[in-house]
Amino acid sequence: MNNKYFFLLFLTVKFIYSQTFFTVPQNVWKFSVTEIHGNEKWKGHDGKTGWLSSYTLNGIKYNFRFNQNKNKMNLRSYAIDYGLTNDLTFSLRIAQFTSVSQNDSWSIKSDSSTKPMDELLSMYYPKERSSKGIGDLMLGLKYLLRGDPAWKTSKAKFSIFAGIDYVMPFAEDLIGFKSNDLIKGVPKQFLQLPLGEGVPKVRIKSFGEFYTRYKKRLVNVNWSLGINLPMRNQINPRITFLWIQDASMDSISQTIGDVIYKKGPSIEALISGQIEIIPKKLFVSGDVKWESSLQG
């Protein structure tokens, strides 16, 4: 099983125009705009930063640890919620990446000089890329199973929900590879930082919150556990040399051709803490996300 751990250590600032509840009262519309600023750090299944890989080039084996971190992630999220009943809410979400950059780095080990592998990685994986644009669109339903959401004035200090989301791929995905489409001698695809996978998916989840108030400020601990079910779709493959011994870009492009992409299902879990600094306007939060593929 392929395990990936995502430690999303955000110092996030959220400016919103309504309170952040999982459901809203019946026949009530809620519109919110959330600004998120932060960084994303990767950790592999061994608990260390990045993931291990190996490659044989000209008969020499190289082992290396590859790391990709998202830096300066500035995200604006638009949300519309409508209470179908007091317990059932319809949601629409669309994200806008106002700016995001990714830094790729690696450490190489070999019995020979590591320079050839370092030069190859530098060509295929430019060390810093950036982008901005619209993210994916999400439609969802949320149903209250137990407890009360924070908008209710009750003694309950928790809530448990079930939900289903449909994610539509609106974000810019990876462009096609053209060996003659270059920027300063580097194929344009290598320099692009896609904002989405280009694959629609269904997400089924259970989630909830524990909450209290301290000096009239809301303090939340939120959790989520769900399964992602991606659908088939045709995408542009990322050209790389890591799975084929002939590292020529043209030969790789001819080898893979078009790809009908079917990503396997995955389980994801998330826990986050949130503290209200300025009532209904300013929050500070931190998140940890874990994801494991069910396709071996």
N, C-alpha and C positions, 0 to 999 in steps of 0.2 A: 504494500500500500504506500502511496506517495503522500507524505505528510508535509504540509507547509504551515509555518507559524508566522503570523503577521502581528507584530507588536506596534500598534498605532499609538505612539506616544505624542498626543496632541496637547499643546497649550492653545486651546481654542477660544476665540472671542465670538460670541453669538449675539447679534442684534436682531431682535424679533419684534413683531407687532401683535403677537398674541402669545398666551402661555403655551408651553410645550407639553400637551397631554396626548396620550395614545388614542383616545376617543373624545368626541365632543357631544353635547346634548342633542336630542332629536330636533331636526329641522334647523339646526344652527350651522352656518358656514364659518369656516376659519381659514383665513389666509395668512401665511407667515413667510417672511424672508429671513434666511439665516446666513450669516457670514461666518465662514470657518477658515482659520489660518493655522497651518501646522506643518509637521514633517511626518513622513512615514518611514519606518525602519523595518527591514526584513530580518527574520531569523529562520534558519533551516531546521530540519527535523532533529539535528543533533544539538540544538540549543544555541549554536554559534551563529554569528552574523554571516549571512549569505548561504550558499550551498556549494557542495563539492562536485567537481566534474573532472574528466580526464580526456586526453586526446593524443593520438600518435601522429606526428608530423615528420616526414622524411625518416621514418624508422625510429624516432626518438619519442619516448612517452613523456607527457607533461601532465602533472596533477595541479589543479588550481582551484582556488575558492573564489567564486564569482558573487558579487554583491551589487544589488540595485536598490538605491534609496531615492524616494521622492522628497525633494526639498522645496521649500517656499511654495507649499500647496495652498492656494487661495481659491476657495470654493464658495459660490453663492447658490443656495438651494431655495427654490420656490415651491411652496407646498399649499395645496388646497384640500381641506377636509370638510366633509358634509355628514352630519349625523342622520343616518337613515332611521335609527332608533337610538335610545339612550345607550344601548350596548353594541350597536353595529355602526361602523363608520366607513364611508368611502374615501379613498385618498388618491391624490394625484401629485406626483413629485417630478420635478425636472431640475437638473443641476446645470450650473454654468461655471466652468473653470475659468476664472479671470486670469490666472497664471499658475503654471506648475512646471517644475523642472525636475529632471532625473539625473542622478550622478551614478555612473557605472564604474566600478573598481574591481581589481582582482589581485590576488597574490599567487605566484607560480612557483612550483617546485619541480626540479628535474636534475638528473645526473649530468646534464649538459647545460649549455648556455640557454637562458630563458628568453633571450632577445627575440628569436624568430616567433615564438608564441606570443610574446608581448606585442610585437608589431602586427600580427594577425588579428589579435583581439582588438587592438586600437583601431584597425580598419573597419571591422564589422560592428564594433560597439563603441562609437564615439563617447568619450567620458562624460559629456554633459549635453543634454537635450532639453528643449523647452517647448511648451505649447499653450494654447488657450482655446476655448470654444464651448459649445453646448455639450452637456453630458447626456446620458440615456434618460428616457422617459419611463416612469413607473406608475402603474395603476394597481391599486390594492384595496382589499377589504380587511377590516380588523373587528374582531368580536370579543367582547369581555366575557371571560369564563368565570372569574371569581374575584372578589374584592371590589374595590372602587377606584376609579381614576382620581387623580389629584384635584380635579375641578369639583368633585362632590364634597360637601361638608359632612363627613362621617368619621366615625372612630377608626375605620379601617385605614391602615397605612401601607397597603400593598395592592397590587392588581396583577392579574394573570390574563393574557390574551392569546387568541389564536388568529393567524392571519395568512392570507395568500396574496402574492404579488405577481404581476406580469411585467417583465422588463422589456421595453422596446428599444432596439439599438439605434438611438439618434446620434450618439457621439461619433466623432470622426474615428474611423478604424484605420488599420494599416493600409497604406497605398500599395499598388502593385510595383514589383521590382522591374526596373529597366536599366540595363547595364550602361546605356549611353545617356541616362538622365542623371547628370552629376552636378554637385556643388563643390567647387574647389577640389575636384578629383575624387570625391566620395559619392557613391550612389545615394540619391535623395532618400530612398527608403531607410537607409541606415541612420540618417539624421532626424527622421520623424519620431515624435513621441506621441503615439496614438492615445486617445482619451477613452476608447472603448474597444471591446472585442469584436463588435459587429455580429453578435450572436444573441437572439432572443432567448429568454429563459423564464421559467416559472419557479417561484420560491415559496415554499410552505414552511411556516415557522410558528413557534410558540415563544412568547416574550412577556416581559412584565417589568414592574418597578417596585422598589421600596422607597418610601418618601417620608419626609418629616419637614418641619419648619423650625428654623432657628433665627430668632430675632426678625420674624416676619419674612424670612427668606427661605425659598424652597431648596431642599437638599435631596437629590435623587441618587439611587443606585439602580441602574437599568441592566437587564440581561436579555439575551436572545439566543435561541437554539433553532436551527432550521436546516432544510435540505434544498439545494439548488438543482434544478433539472433543466439544463440547456437543451435547445433544439438544434436540429440540423440546419446548416446554412453554408453558403459558399463564401469564402473569405480569401484575401490575399495572404499567402504564407510569408512568414519572416525568413528571409534568406540568411542562412548561417552555415558554417562549416563544421559544426560540432558533431554532426551525425553522419558525415560522409568523408571519406579519405581524400578525395580530390577537392581541394579547396578553391578551385577556380569558380568565380562567381557565375560565369556563363554556363559552365557545366552543371552547377547546382540548380540554376534556374531551369535548364532544360530537363533535369531529372525529375523535379517535383511537379512542374506544370500547375494545373488548377487544383484546388483543394476543396473538397466538400467536408466541412468541419463538423465533427460531432464530439463535443467535449463531454466527458463522463460526469455523472452526478457527483456532488460533493456535499459534505456536512460542514456547517460553519457555526461557530459560537462567538458571542461577543459579550463583554461586560464593560460597563462604563460608569463613571461617577461624575456628577454634575452639581455645582454649587452656584446658586443665584447671587450675584454680586450687587447689581442694580435691579430691583424688582421688575420683572417682565421685559427686561432689555439686555442685560449683560450677564453672561454665564462663563464659568471656567470649567472645562471638563477634560477627562482623560479616558482613553479607550484602549482595550486590548482585544484583538481579534485572532481567532484560530480557525484554520480551514484544513480539511483533510479530504483528498480525493477518494472516491469509492471505486475508482477504476485503477486496477493494479498496473 
